[in-house]
Amino acid sequence: MLELTVPFILAGLASGAIVGVFLGTFGGGGSVLAAPLLLYLVGVQDPHLAIGTSAAAVAAIAVISLIGHWRGGRVKWPCATVFAASGLLGSVIGSTIAKQISGDALMLGFSIAMAAIALSMFRKPAHAGNADVTLSPAIVLRLAPIGLIVGMAAGFFGIGGGFLIVPGLMLATGMTMTNATASSLVSVAIFGGATSANYALSGWVDGRLILLLLAGGAVGSGIGILISRMLAERVRLARSLFASLILLVAAYVAYGAVTALTAALALKSA
């Protein structure tokens, strides 16, 4: 059990605030920083604990955001439900596999996922799509397998997976990005909840850290929304700078993981 000291509390709140600022500013991508912040800022030693705890916090944040989009009528519930239901199985499978992998190897894979997220943020967002899309048998046949695969990735890396869910929903249904972004939160909440529950069964979720992340995230999100308004005319540049930051963090995480894995192999062969 991690000791609840003042530095620990402040670091947890700061981590949540950082994630919240980026989520509020860019609407996505920030949650991938949660696990690295828990490891390198808060001082959590076990990567599994960091991933399990951050997954729970991301799920809770997604639920809060989903309520607002639901009230705004932007969630395509039939399509979102099919995608989330098929991905739920995938998230359980992915997180179960991840629990069997060493923490250093898992963080190396996590760094690759971070790099993929960052690169996806450099792309110019698409705005075309059908705002009146309705669920059909043909769409179900496309949604289910994509949801399963995305759920496995989200569960394995312990991330919300929004960067995969949004394009997955658009590819399978043809809905607009606005609808896909709102509908993706259903899957983010379910995938994150299932992943954290799976980790909790092994004792790899810290409820105190979840509360600290949420408290800090609430403040950070408000700041992020203000920043997004200030950057309204330069959102592409700001998004590219944020993606570059994620790439740098990914490189740092990868370096640490490779160094630890190399040392472990050298010790084993000695």
Residue pairs with C-beta under 8 A, 6 or more apart in sequence:
2 8
2 43
2 44
2 206
2 208
2 209
4 208
8 42
8 43
9 212
11 41
11 42
11 43
12 42
12 208
12 209
12 212
12 213
12 216
13 212
13 215
13 216
14 41
14 216
15 34
15 37
15 38
15 41
15 42
15 212
15 213
15 216
16 57
16 212
16 213
16 214
16 215
16 216
16 217
16 218
16 219
16 220
17 216
17 217
17 219
17 220
17 223
18 30
18 33
18 37
18 216
18 220
19 30
19 31
19 33
19 34
19 37
19 57
19 213
19 216
19 217
19 220
20 30
20 216
20 217
20 218
20 219
20 220
20 221
20 222
20 223
20 224
21 30
21 220
21 221
21 223
21 224
21 227
22 29
22 30
22 33
22 220
22 224
22 242
23 29
23 30
23 31
23 61
23 217
23 220
23 221
23 224
24 220
24 221
24 222
24 223
24 224
24 225
24 227
24 228
25 224
25 225
25 227
25 228
25 231
25 238
25 242
26 121
26 224
26 228
26 238
26 239
26 242
27 181
27 228
28 162
28 163
28 166
28 181
29 117
29 118
29 121
29 162
29 163
29 242
29 243
29 246
30 224
31 54
31 58
31 61
31 159
31 160
31 162
32 113
32 114
32 117
32 159
32 160
32 246
33 246
33 249
34 54
34 57
34 58
34 213
35 47
35 50
35 51
35 54
35 110
35 158
35 159
36 50
36 114
36 249
36 252
36 253
38 44
38 49
38 50
38 53
38 54
38 209
39 45
39 47
39 50
39 107
40 252
42 209
44 50
44 53
44 206
44 209
46 103
46 204
47 103
47 104
47 106
47 107
47 110
48 98
48 99
48 103
48 106
48 199
48 202
48 204
49 199
49 204
49 205
49 206
51 98
51 106
51 110
51 157
51 158
51 195
51 199
51 204
52 158
52 195
52 196
52 198
52 199
52 200
52 202
52 204
52 205
53 196
53 199
53 204
53 205
53 206
53 209
53 210
53 213
54 158
54 213
55 95
55 158
55 159
55 192
55 195
55 196
55 199
56 192
56 193
56 196
56 200
56 205
56 210
57 209
57 210
57 213
57 214
57 217
58 159
58 160
58 188
58 192
59 160
59 188
59 189
59 190
59 191
59 192
59 193
59 195
59 196
60 192
60 210
60 214
61 214
61 217
62 160
62 185
62 188
62 189
62 192
63 185
63 189
65 185
66 75
66 182
66 185
66 186
66 189
69 75
69 181
69 182
69 185
70 182
72 182
74 178
74 179
74 181
74 182
74 183
75 179
75 182
75 183
75 185
75 186
76 133
76 173
76 175
76 179
76 182
76 183
77 183
77 186
78 134
78 135
79 133
79 135
79 139
79 143
79 169
79 172
79 173
79 175
79 183
80 169
80 183
80 184
80 186
80 187
81 186
82 135
82 139
82 140
82 143
82 144
82 147
83 143
83 144
83 146
83 147
83 150
83 165
83 168
83 169
83 172
83 183
83 186
83 187
84 147
84 186
84 187
84 190
84 191
85 147
86 143
86 144
86 145
86 147
86 148
86 151
87 147
87 148
87 150
87 151
87 154
87 165
87 187
87 190
87 191
88 151
88 190
88 191
88 194
89 148
89 151
90 147
90 148
90 149
90 150
90 151
90 152
90 153
90 154
90 155
91 151
91 152
91 154
91 155
91 190
91 191
91 194
91 195
92 155
92 194
92 198
93 151
93 152
93 155
94 151
94 152
94 153
94 154
94 155
94 156
94 157
94 195
95 155
95 156
95 158
95 194
95 195
95 198
95 199
96 155
96 198
97 156
98 106
98 155
98 156
98 157
98 158
99 198
99 199
99 202
99 204
101 109
102 261
102 264
104 257
104 260
104 261
104 264
105 257
105 261
107 253
107 254
107 256
107 257
108 253
108 254
108 257
108 258
108 261
109 156
109 157
110 157
110 158
110 159
110 253
111 250
111 251
111 253
111 254
111 257
112 250
112 254
113 153
113 157
113 159
114 246
114 247
114 249
114 250
114 253
115 246
115 247
115 250
115 251
116 163
117 159
117 163
117 246
118 243
118 244
118 246
118 247
118 250
119 243
119 247
120 163
120 167
121 163
121 239
121 240
121 242
121 243
121 246
122 240
122 243
124 236
125 177
126 170
126 177
127 176
127 177
128 176
129 170
129 174
129 175
129 176
129 177
129 179
129 180
130 173
130 174
130 175
130 176
131 175
131 176
131 178
131 179
133 139
133 173
133 174
133 175
133 179
139 172
139 173
142 171
142 172
142 173
143 169
143 172
143 173
146 168
146 171
146 172
147 168
147 187
150 161
150 164
150 165
150 168
150 187
151 161
151 187
151 191
153 161
153 164
154 160
154 161
154 164
154 165
154 187
154 188
154 191
154 192
154 195
155 191
155 194
155 195
155 198
158 195
158 199
160 188
160 191
160 192
161 187
161 188
161 191
162 181
162 184
162 185
162 188
165 180
165 184
165 187
165 188
166 177
166 180
166 181
166 184
167 180
169 175
169 179
169 180
169 183
169 184
170 176
170 177
170 180
173 180
175 183
196 205
199 205
228 235
231 237
231 238
